[in-house]
Amino acid sequence: MEDPLSFDHLTFAAPAVRELVLSPWRMSYDGATQALPGVIAPDAHVEFVFQTGSPCFTLPAGAAPSRPSPAAMIYAQRHGTLTLVPTGANMIVAFRTMPAVASAILGRPLTECWDRPVALADLIGPEADRLLERVAEAPASAQTAVLESWLVSRLEMWSAEHERNLRLQRTLLWRSGEESVSMLADAVGVTNRTLRRHFARHAGLSPKQLSMSGRILRACAHLGDRPDVPIAEIALEVGFGDQAAFTNAFRHYVGTTPARLRAVPIVFCERPGA
């Protein structure tokens, strides 16, 4: 009997694309599928999602379905866990990027793109629908090549400045500890004004927002990958002075406690160094 649900990790061929585009994946399920496994943690990355069947509901934890998500969309999440709920047979092909790369792909800032699904057509026009058609028409073995060709065309103007923007964001996302904007600016060798301007333009977030997102993201990864490490120790590792402060911040950003998230069997989030 054929498996009603399958999940595959994909790979782009070009090294330059693999460096900029993270965690490509594909998931297929049939019309009888009622639920999809796992929750998606808020990880401050931007997911590009292409649904070739019946688009699913993209739901924050505890929310009731309202309308299916756009067939071609981006989802950039900083708050709350996310679940996907099927509405019929579907194949989803997706990949994840840092905000700096997403901004370069889209050719625009990410302002007002956070914590809600945004139709790709609203950001790049009819090109999004044509791309979705090509992905849907391609055999599964060729879908990553379709996306890679599109990415190469969209990133052909990638420059040393774009690379610097990406390096800034990676540095802040994966740094440990709670630091002032001045300390963050000093750490990456720019002025406060330059740092704030950069993040407003290329991330749609402030430096402090991305830095905090990185701390919460590292905590989510550690909770799942290191189940025997005490939560108090993880709190210290990600820059909180005590477990109570960590739990309060974690509940605010993730919508649940560290202990409850650790108890979830499958949690999807980006990993440091991925």
C-alpha positions in Angstrom: 0.0 0.0 0.0 1.4 3.4 -1.0 2.3 5.7 1.9 -0.3 8.5 2.0 2.3 11.0 3.2 6.0 11.4 2.2 8.6 13.9 3.2 11.9 14.4 1.3 14.9 16.6 2.0 16.1 18.1 -1.3 19.4 19.5 -2.6 20.2 22.3 -5.0 23.0 21.5 -7.5 24.8 24.8 -7.6 27.2 25.5 -4.7 26.4 29.2 -4.8 22.6 28.5 -4.4 23.3 25.9 -1.6 25.2 28.6 0.3 22.3 31.0 0.2 19.2 28.8 0.3 18.6 26.6 3.2 16.7 23.3 3.8 14.8 22.7 0.5 12.1 20.0 1.1 9.1 18.4 -0.5 6.0 16.9 1.2 3.2 15.0 -0.5 0.0 13.7 1.0 -3.3 12.2 -0.4 -6.8 13.5 0.0 -7.5 11.2 3.0 -4.8 12.9 5.1 -6.4 14.7 8.1 -3.3 16.0 9.9 0.4 16.6 9.2 3.0 15.7 11.8 5.0 18.2 13.9 5.0 21.9 14.6 7.1 24.6 13.1 9.0 26.8 15.6 9.5 30.6 15.0 13.0 30.8 13.5 13.2 34.2 11.9 13.9 32.7 8.5 11.7 33.2 5.4 10.1 30.1 3.9 9.2 30.1 0.2 6.3 27.7 -0.3 4.8 26.3 -3.5 1.6 24.1 -3.2 0.7 22.2 -6.4 -2.5 20.6 -5.1 -5.1 21.7 -2.7 -3.5 24.4 -0.5 -3.4 23.7 3.2 -4.4 25.8 6.2 -1.3 27.5 7.7 -2.4 27.9 11.3 -0.8 29.5 14.4 -1.2 27.2 17.4 -4.8 27.4 18.8 -6.2 29.3 15.8 -9.3 28.1 13.9 -9.1 27.6 10.1 -10.3 30.6 8.1 -9.1 30.2 4.5 -6.5 28.1 2.9 -3.0 29.7 2.5 -1.9 31.1 -0.9 -0.7 28.4 -3.3 2.6 30.3 -3.8 3.6 32.2 -0.7 6.2 33.3 1.7 6.0 32.8 5.5 8.3 34.5 7.8 7.7 33.6 11.4 8.9 35.3 14.7 6.1 34.5 17.1 4.2 31.3 17.9 4.4 27.7 16.6 2.8 26.9 13.3 0.9 23.8 12.1 -0.2 22.8 8.6 -3.7 21.3 8.1 -4.6 19.6 4.9 -7.6 20.5 2.8 -7.1 17.7 0.2 -4.3 16.0 -1.8 -1.3 18.3 -2.1 2.4 18.4 -2.9 4.4 21.2 -1.2 7.8 22.2 -2.4 9.6 24.8 -0.3 12.9 26.2 0.8 14.1 28.6 3.6 16.4 31.6 3.5 17.8 34.3 5.8 15.9 37.6 5.6 18.8 39.2 3.7 18.6 36.6 0.9 14.8 36.7 0.8 14.9 40.5 0.4 17.4 40.1 -2.5 15.2 37.4 -4.1 12.1 39.5 -3.9 13.9 42.8 -4.8 12.2 44.6 -1.9 12.2 45.0 1.9 10.4 42.5 4.1 8.3 45.1 5.9 4.9 43.7 6.9 5.8 40.2 5.8 6.2 38.7 9.2 4.0 36.2 11.1 1.4 35.8 8.3 1.3 34.0 4.9 1.9 36.5 2.1 1.0 35.6 -1.5 4.2 35.6 -3.6 2.2 37.3 -6.4 1.6 40.3 -4.1 5.4 40.7 -3.9 6.6 39.9 -7.4 3.5 39.9 -9.6 2.4 37.3 -12.2 5.9 35.8 -12.2 4.8 33.9 -9.1 1.9 32.2 -10.9 4.1 31.3 -13.8 6.7 29.8 -11.5 4.1 27.8 -9.6 2.8 26.4 -12.9 6.3 25.3 -13.9 6.8 23.6 -10.5 3.4 21.8 -10.8 4.1 20.6 -14.3 7.6 19.4 -13.7 8.2 15.8 -12.6 9.2 15.5 -8.9 12.9 14.9 -9.9 13.0 18.2 -11.8 11.2 20.5 -9.4 14.4 21.6 -7.6 16.0 22.4 -10.9 13.0 24.7 -11.8 13.3 26.5 -8.5 17.1 26.7 -8.8 16.9 28.3 -12.3 14.5 30.9 -10.9 16.7 31.6 -7.9 19.8 32.0 -10.1 17.9 34.6 -12.2 16.6 36.4 -9.2 20.0 36.5 -7.5 22.1 37.4 -10.5 22.8 40.8 -9.0 24.0 39.3 -5.7 27.0 41.4 -4.7 29.6 42.0 -2.0 27.1 44.3 -0.3 24.5 41.6 -0.3 27.1 39.2 1.2 27.9 41.7 3.9 24.2 42.1 4.7 23.9 38.3 5.0 27.0 38.1 7.2 25.5 40.8 9.5 22.3 39.0 9.9 24.0 35.6 10.5 26.2 37.2 13.1 23.3 38.7 15.1 21.1 35.6 14.7 23.6 33.2 16.1 25.3 35.3 18.7 24.8 34.4 22.4 23.7 36.7 25.1 21.6 39.8 25.6 23.4 42.8 24.2 22.6 46.4 23.5 22.3 47.7 20.0 25.6 49.5 20.5 27.3 46.3 21.6 25.8 44.5 18.6 27.0 47.2 16.2 30.5 47.1 17.7 30.6 43.4 17.4 30.0 43.5 13.6 32.0 46.7 13.0 29.3 49.2 12.0 27.6 52.2 13.6 24.3 52.0 15.4 22.6 54.0 12.6 24.0 51.7 9.9 22.9 48.6 11.8 19.4 49.9 12.3 19.1 51.1 8.7 20.3 47.8 7.4 17.8 45.8 9.3 14.9 48.1 8.5 15.7 47.7 4.8 16.8 44.1 4.5 15.0 42.3 7.3 11.9 44.2 8.3 13.1 43.8 11.9 15.2 45.7 14.3 18.7 44.4 15.3 17.3 43.6 18.8 14.4 41.7 17.3 16.6 39.5 15.2 19.0 39.0 18.0 16.2 37.9 20.4 14.8 35.6 17.6 18.2 34.0 17.4 18.3 33.3 21.1 14.8 31.7 21.0 15.7 29.7 17.9 18.8 28.3 19.5 16.7 27.4 22.5 14.1 25.6 20.4 16.9 23.6 18.6 18.6 22.7 21.9 15.4 21.6 23.6 14.8 19.1 20.8 18.4 18.0 20.1 19.6 17.7 23.7 16.7 16.3 25.7 18.8 15.4 28.7 20.2 18.9 29.3 18.3 20.8 32.0 16.3 23.7 30.9 18.1 26.0 33.3 21.4 25.2 31.5 19.9 25.9 28.1 18.6 29.3 29.5 22.1 30.3 30.5 23.5 29.1 27.1 21.2 31.4 25.2 21.8 34.4 27.4 19.2 34.4 30.1 20.2 35.0 33.7 17.8 32.4 35.1 15.2 29.9 34.1 12.2 32.1 35.1 13.3 34.9 32.8 13.9 32.4 30.0 10.5 30.8 30.4 8.7 34.1 30.3 10.5 35.2 27.2 10.0 31.8 25.6 6.3 31.8 26.3 6.0 35.3 24.8 7.7 34.3 21.5 6.8 30.7 21.1 3.4 30.6 22.8 4.2 27.8 25.1 6.8 26.8 27.8 10.2 25.2 27.1 9.1 22.0 28.8 5.9 21.7 26.7 7.7 22.3 23.5 10.3 19.7 24.4 7.5 17.2 24.9 6.3 17.7 21.3 7.6 14.7 19.2 8.5 16.7 16.1 9.6 20.3 16.0 10.9 21.9 12.8 13.3 24.8 13.0 16.6 25.9 11.5 19.8 24.8 13.2 23.0 26.8 13.9 25.5 26.3 11.1 22.9 24.7 8.8 
